[in-house]
Amino acid sequence: MKNDSAILEKLEQVKRFYSVPEIADELEVNATTIYRWLNRQAEPKPYVTDRLFNMLNKYLKNETEKKSFSFIDLFAGIGGMRRGFENAGGECVFTSEWNDYAQKTYLSNFPEIEKIHGDITKIDVNEIPDHDVLLAGFPCQPFSIAGVSKKKALGRAHGFLDETQGTLFFDVARIIETKKPKAFVLENVKNLKSHDKGKTFEIITGTLQQELGYTLDFKVIDGQHWVPQHRERIVIVGLREPRDFSLENLKLPNKNEIKLGSILHRTVATEPWLDHDEDKYFDFKNNKVQSKYTLTDHLWEYLQAYAAKHRSMGNGFGFGLVTEESVTRTLSARYYKDGSEILVDQGKRKNPRRLTPRECARLMGFPDDFIIPVSDTRAYQQFGNSVVVPMFSEVAKFLKPLIVHDEIKN
Ligand SMILES: C[S@@+](CC[C@H](N)C(=O)[O-])C[C@H]1O[C@@H](n2cnc3c(N)ncnc32)[C@H](O)[C@@H]1O
C-alpha cells in the first residue's frame, strides 16, 4: 500500500501528545481509521495534514506557556534584558555587573536576588549554575586578527577564541564553551558588524559557530517598533542544537505608531505614581515638569551656535528638537551632559527641556513601577546603556519554544 510518509510522520508526532480518540475527534474520523493509517492498511487524505499541524501547534503553545527556562544575565546593567526574559517566563539564576550604581538600581528592582557578581573577567566558570540561555550585552572591543590569518596560513585550527583573549567577548565565549547553554542572546550596537572593518564581527561569529559549534542568526532591530525612539541594535542568537530558525520570524509591531506624547509627563490624573518621590521629576502642585529640566539660556544658546557652525560647514550635527508627535533619536549614556540628542520643544517663550529620568525609563520600555534609586546623572547613563525591554520580551518569546521543545523537529 502506498502511504504518504510525511503525513504519517506528523501523525506519529501528534500521537506522542494526544490519544488516538482525541486525534480521531479532531480529524473527524473513527479511531479505527487512525489505526488503519498507522498500520499502513489505508492512506490518510491530504486534508489531515493541516489539522495535524494545528494540533501540534496547539500543544506546543500550551506547553511553552507552562514551561519555564533558566538564564544568566551578564553585563546586566539595570536588568533590561532580564525583564524581557522574565516576561516570557524565564528564571534568572546568575547576574554579573560590576558598576556599583547599576547594581544599586538592579537590586532595588529585583530585591529577591541574593548577590550580583562583579567583574566578569574574575568569575570562575564553576561558580555559574547550569542554565538554558546566556544573555550578554557586552561592550564592543577590537580584536587582533593577525594571528588568525597566520594560523590559517600554517594550516592550523583557526584559533578564533585565542584571538579574543583579553577582551570581554572572550569571557562570554569561555562561559559558553564550558557551560554549553542551549542558547545565547548577545546584544550590541548596530555597527558591531562594521567595527574594525568587519574583523570584530568575523571573529565573534567565527568563534561562536566554528569553534563553539552553535547555529547562529542575527538581525538589526529598531526599538521604534515598540517605543517612540529610533534605536537600532544587533541581536545575535545562537542555538546549541542545529535547528532551522530565522530571526526574520520575530513579530515586530508596526513602526511609527507610538509617538513621544505617549511617554511624556502629563497631569497628575494620568500619572500612575507609586512613589511620592517622583515629584523630583514632576511638580504635582503645578502640574508641570520640574523647571530644572529646562535648559539654561547659556546652554541653549551654546547648542544653537554649535549646530549653526556645523550646518555652515555642511555637517549634520546638531540637537534633536522633538514634539509630542516625534520619534526621538537614540538615547545615549551621555544624555546627562547636554541632552542635545533629545530636547523637548516647550514653545517660543521657553527654552526646550531634557527628558526626565522617568521619561527615559518609559522611552526604553520600562514600566512605571521601575524604581530609580540613583541621581539623575546616573539614571541617564543607565537608561542610555540599557535595552528596549519589549524588544527582548519578543526575542525571548521567539526563542522559548526552540529551547523548551528540544525533542520536536520543525
Ligand atoms: C551596554 S550595558 C548592558 C545593558 C544590559 N544588557 C541591560 O539589559 O540593561 C554594559 C554593562 O556592562 C558592564 N560591564 C562592563 N565591563 C564589565 C565587566 N568586566 N564585568 C561586569 N560588568 C561589566 C557595564 O558596567 C554596563 O553596565
The ligand as a Gaussian input file, in Angstrom:
#p B3LYP/6-31G(d) Opt

LIG

0 1
 C       25.542000      48.096000      27.498000
 S       25.427000      47.743000      29.164000
 C       24.346000      46.352000      29.180000
 C       22.910000      46.677000      29.485000
 C       22.104000      45.480000      29.890000
 N       22.253000      44.376000      28.965000
 C       20.637000      45.771000      30.076000
 O       19.826000      44.959000      29.662000
 O       20.264000      46.784000      30.681000
 C       27.006000      47.020000      29.506000
 C       27.229000      46.794000      31.000000
 O       28.412000      46.002000      31.156000
 C       29.013000      46.361000      32.379000
 N       30.404000      45.865000      32.364000
 C       31.436000      46.311000      31.595000
 N       32.545000      45.612000      31.864000
 C       32.229000      44.687000      32.809000
 C       32.963000      43.672000      33.490000
 N       34.267000      43.479000      33.258000
 N       32.308000      42.895000      34.381000
 C       30.987000      43.082000      34.637000
 N       30.237000      44.046000      34.025000
 C       30.852000      44.843000      33.138000
 C       28.881000      47.873000      32.378000
 O       29.011000      48.391000      33.701000
 C       27.494000      48.075000      31.773000
 O       26.512000      48.215000      32.762000

